[in-house]
Amino acid sequence: MGAIITIAAVGENGSLGKDNKLLWHLPDDFKRFKQITTGHKIIMGRKTFESFPKPLPNRFHIIITRNLEYSTDHPQCKVVHSLQEALQLVEENEKAFIIGGGEIYTQALPYSDLIELTRVHANFEADAFFPEIKAEEWEIVGETHHEKDERHAYAFTYITYKRK
Protein backbone atom coordinates (compact mmCIF):
# COMPACT_ATOMS: atom_id res chain seq x y z
CA MET A 1 0.00 0.00 0.00
CA GLY A 2 1.21 3.49 -0.83
CA ALA A 3 0.90 6.67 1.22
CA ILE A 4 -2.55 7.31 2.71
CA ILE A 5 -3.29 10.96 3.38
CA THR A 6 -6.44 12.21 5.07
CA ILE A 7 -7.54 15.65 3.86
CA ALA A 8 -10.38 17.58 5.47
CA ALA A 9 -11.71 20.99 6.41
CA VAL A 10 -12.99 20.95 9.97
CA GLY A 11 -14.61 23.49 12.29
CA GLU A 12 -13.26 24.11 15.79
CA ASN A 13 -15.89 21.71 17.18
CA GLY A 14 -14.96 18.93 14.72
CA SER A 15 -17.79 19.81 12.33
CA LEU A 16 -17.52 18.64 8.72
CA GLY A 17 -20.94 19.11 7.19
CA LYS A 18 -24.70 19.05 7.54
CA ASP A 19 -27.28 17.44 5.25
CA ASN A 20 -24.42 16.27 2.99
CA LYS A 21 -23.25 19.86 2.38
CA LEU A 22 -20.19 21.83 3.42
CA LEU A 23 -20.70 24.45 6.13
CA TRP A 24 -18.49 27.16 4.62
CA HIS A 25 -17.20 28.45 1.29
CA LEU A 26 -13.42 28.94 1.31
CA PRO A 27 -12.12 29.41 -2.27
CA ASP A 28 -8.45 29.20 -1.28
CA ASP A 29 -9.08 25.92 0.53
CA PHE A 30 -10.82 24.50 -2.57
CA LYS A 31 -7.79 25.57 -4.62
CA ARG A 32 -5.41 23.87 -2.18
CA PHE A 33 -7.54 20.70 -2.16
CA LYS A 34 -7.42 20.60 -5.96
CA GLN A 35 -3.67 21.25 -6.05
CA ILE A 36 -2.90 18.54 -3.48
CA THR A 37 -5.24 15.80 -4.80
CA THR A 38 -4.99 16.24 -8.59
CA GLY A 39 -3.38 13.26 -10.27
CA HIS A 40 -4.03 10.93 -7.32
CA LYS A 41 -6.63 8.46 -6.12
CA ILE A 42 -9.31 9.86 -3.82
CA ILE A 43 -11.23 7.58 -1.45
CA MET A 44 -14.67 8.60 -0.22
CA GLY A 45 -18.03 7.40 0.95
CA ARG A 46 -21.00 7.27 -1.39
CA LYS A 47 -22.67 10.37 0.08
CA THR A 48 -19.51 12.42 -0.42
CA PHE A 49 -19.31 11.23 -4.03
CA GLU A 50 -22.97 12.08 -4.61
CA SER A 51 -22.42 15.59 -3.23
CA PHE A 52 -20.30 16.41 -6.31
CA PRO A 53 -22.09 17.62 -9.46
CA LYS A 54 -19.78 15.28 -11.42
CA PRO A 55 -16.55 13.37 -10.70
CA LEU A 56 -13.61 15.66 -9.94
CA PRO A 57 -11.28 16.02 -12.92
CA ASN A 58 -7.86 14.33 -13.05
CA ARG A 59 -8.47 12.12 -10.02
CA PHE A 60 -9.46 8.45 -9.75
CA HIS A 61 -12.46 8.09 -7.40
CA ILE A 62 -12.78 5.07 -5.12
CA ILE A 63 -16.29 5.09 -3.70
CA ILE A 64 -17.11 3.04 -0.60
CA THR A 65 -20.68 1.89 -0.06
CA ARG A 66 -22.42 -0.95 1.75
CA ASN A 67 -25.03 -1.00 -1.05
CA LEU A 68 -24.09 -3.98 -3.24
CA GLU A 69 -26.37 -2.69 -6.03
CA TYR A 70 -24.63 0.71 -6.27
CA SER A 71 -22.61 1.29 -9.42
CA THR A 72 -21.22 3.93 -11.72
CA ASP A 73 -19.96 3.51 -15.25
CA HIS A 74 -17.71 6.59 -15.13
CA PRO A 75 -14.20 5.49 -16.22
CA GLN A 76 -12.55 7.51 -13.41
CA CYS A 77 -14.59 5.78 -10.68
CA LYS A 78 -14.62 2.41 -8.96
CA VAL A 79 -17.17 1.25 -6.39
CA VAL A 80 -15.98 -0.92 -3.48
CA HIS A 81 -17.71 -2.19 -0.36
CA SER A 82 -15.16 -1.64 2.42
CA LEU A 83 -12.25 0.57 3.36
CA GLN A 84 -9.94 -2.47 3.17
CA GLU A 85 -11.05 -3.07 -0.44
CA ALA A 86 -10.37 0.61 -1.22
CA LEU A 87 -6.90 0.54 0.35
CA GLN A 88 -5.97 -2.56 -1.68
CA LEU A 89 -6.37 -0.42 -4.83
CA VAL A 90 -3.52 1.87 -3.73
CA GLU A 91 -0.22 0.69 -5.22
CA GLU A 92 3.08 0.83 -3.30
CA ASN A 93 4.33 3.97 -5.11
CA GLU A 94 1.00 5.87 -5.09
CA LYS A 95 -0.59 8.48 -2.86
CA ALA A 96 -4.29 8.23 -2.08
CA PHE A 97 -6.37 10.82 -0.28
CA ILE A 98 -9.20 10.07 2.13
CA ILE A 99 -11.73 12.86 1.45
CA GLY A 100 -14.73 11.95 3.62
CA GLY A 101 -17.26 11.79 4.99
CA GLY A 102 -17.23 11.46 8.75
CA GLU A 103 -17.58 7.67 8.97
CA ILE A 104 -14.87 7.11 6.33
CA TYR A 105 -12.53 9.52 8.15
CA THR A 106 -13.05 7.58 11.39
CA GLN A 107 -12.35 4.23 9.70
CA ALA A 108 -9.34 5.52 7.71
CA LEU A 109 -7.47 7.55 10.33
CA PRO A 110 -5.63 4.48 11.74
CA TYR A 111 -4.26 3.78 8.22
CA SER A 112 -3.26 7.37 7.47
CA ASP A 113 0.35 8.54 7.30
CA LEU A 114 -0.48 12.27 7.10
CA ILE A 115 -3.43 14.54 7.80
CA GLU A 116 -3.83 17.69 5.72
CA LEU A 117 -6.32 19.59 7.86
CA THR A 118 -7.91 22.96 7.26
CA ARG A 119 -9.05 24.15 10.68
CA VAL A 120 -11.89 26.62 10.18
CA HIS A 121 -11.88 29.00 13.14
CA ALA A 122 -15.57 28.87 14.08
CA ASN A 123 -18.07 26.38 15.50
CA PHE A 124 -20.83 25.04 13.28
CA GLU A 125 -24.00 23.03 13.68
CA ALA A 126 -23.31 19.74 11.90
CA ASP A 127 -24.38 16.13 11.50
CA ALA A 128 -20.95 14.87 10.35
CA PHE A 129 -17.81 15.21 12.44
CA PHE A 130 -14.08 14.55 12.09
CA PRO A 131 -12.53 12.10 14.59
CA GLU A 132 -10.30 13.36 17.37
CA ILE A 133 -6.64 13.86 16.43
CA LYS A 134 -4.75 12.41 19.40
CA ALA A 135 -1.59 14.32 20.35
CA GLU A 136 0.18 11.09 21.35
CA GLU A 137 -0.27 9.72 17.79
CA TRP A 138 0.26 12.83 15.65
CA GLU A 139 2.70 15.74 15.49
CA ILE A 140 2.24 19.03 13.66
CA VAL A 141 4.88 19.43 10.93
CA GLY A 142 3.43 22.45 9.12
CA GLU A 143 1.04 25.31 9.80
CA THR A 144 -0.11 28.28 7.69
CA HIS A 145 -2.74 30.76 8.87
CA HIS A 146 -5.23 32.46 6.51
CA GLU A 147 -7.11 35.50 7.78
CA LYS A 148 -10.76 36.19 7.13
CA ASP A 149 -11.11 38.46 4.08
CA GLU A 150 -13.60 39.59 1.42
CA ARG A 151 -13.60 36.11 -0.18
CA HIS A 152 -13.48 34.07 3.04
CA ALA A 153 -16.09 34.54 5.79
CA TYR A 154 -13.90 32.70 8.32
CA ALA A 155 -10.23 32.65 9.25
CA PHE A 156 -8.63 29.22 8.90
CA THR A 157 -5.31 27.43 9.32
CA TYR A 158 -3.77 24.72 7.16
CA ILE A 159 -2.21 22.16 9.52
CA THR A 160 -0.16 19.17 8.39
CA TYR A 161 0.05 16.31 10.88
CA LYS A 162 2.46 13.41 10.58
CA ARG A 163 2.02 10.13 12.42
CA LYS A 164 4.56 9.85 15.28
N, C-alpha and C positions, 0 to 999 in steps of 0.2 A: 504494500500500500504506500502511496506517495504521501505528500504533506497534506494534512487536513487543517483548514483554516476556517474558523467561525467568524462571520462578519455580520454585525448587527448595529442598529441604532436603537438606543435604549434610554428612556426617561430616568430621572433620578430614583424613582420608585420601582424600577425594573420594567416599566411599561413598554410594550412593543406595538400593540395595535388594539383596535376595537372594531367588531363587526367586519373582520377581514380587511381593514383599511389602516393605513399609517395614520399617526396622530399629529404629524407635523409635515411641513414642506420645506426642505432644506436643499436648495439647488446644488450647493457646493458638496454636500454629502452624496447626493445622487451621482455627481461627476466623479467623485472619489471611488464610489462603489463600482461604477462602470470601468474606470481606469484599472482598478485592482483585479476585477473579476474577468475582464475581457480576455478571450483566448483560453479560458479554463473551464473545467466542469463545475457546475453549480448544483448542489443537492438541496432539495426543498420538499416540504409537504405539499399535498394536493391543493389545499386551500391557498397556500402562497402562490403556487403556479397559476391557479385560476384567478388570482387577483391581478395578474398582468393582462393587458389588452391582447398581447401576442407574445410568443417566446422572445426573450431578450437576444439581440443580435450578437453573433460571434461568441456564443457560449453554448456548451452542451448541457442540457437540462436533465437531471436525474430526479424523477418525481416519485416520492414515497406515498403509497396509499394502502390501506387495508382492503380496499374495494377490489376484488379480483376481476371484476368486469370493466374496470376503468382502463381506458386506452387513449392513445393519441397517435396519429400517423405522421406527425411532424418529424422530419428527418433529424432535427437537432434535439430530440427528446426521447427519453426512455423511461418507462414506468416500471417500478420495482415495488416490492411489498414489505420491505424491512430496511432498516438502516444498514444492517450487515450486508444485505444484497447490494445496496448503493455503494458502500465502501469497497466492495470487491471489484467494482468497475473503475476504481482509481489505480492506475498503473504506478509502479515504483518511482518513476521519474516525473510524475505529474503532481500538480497542485489541484485540489478541489476545495470549493468554498461551501460551507454550510450557510444557507441564507434564510432559514426559518421554516415554519413558524415556531412558536413557543415550545411545543412538544418535541419537535425535531431538535431544537437547540438543547433541550434537556437531555435527550438521548445521545446527542453527538458530542457534547462537551468532554466526556471522558476520553474520546478518541482524538480530540483536537490538539494540535501542536502550538497554534497561535490563535489569539482572538484579536480581531480588528474591530474595536468597539467605538461607536460614536455615542458619547454620553451627552444627551440633550439635557440642558440645565433647567428642568422644570419637572413637575409631577403631573401625570395625566391619568384620567379615568380610562381603564383598559380592561380587556378580557383575555389578553395574551401577555405573558410576562417572560423575561429572560431569566435563566437560572442564576443563582448566586455565584459570583466569582470568588473563590476562596483564596485568601492571601497566602495560605500555606502551600497552595498548588501553583500559583501564578505570580509572576513578577512583571512589573511595568517596565518595558524597554523603550517606549517612545510615547511622547505626549505633545499634541499641538492644539492650542486653544483658538477658537473662532468666536469673535464677538457677535452679538446680535447686530443686525444692520438692516438696511432697507429691503433686502432680499430674503432675510432670515429672521423670523419672528422670535427665535430663541438663540441664546448663546449655546455653544456646544464645544466638546473637546474630543479630538481623535486620540484614542488610547490603544497602544499595541501591548498586548500581554503575551508573554512567552511562558510555556510550562516550565516549572522549576525542575 
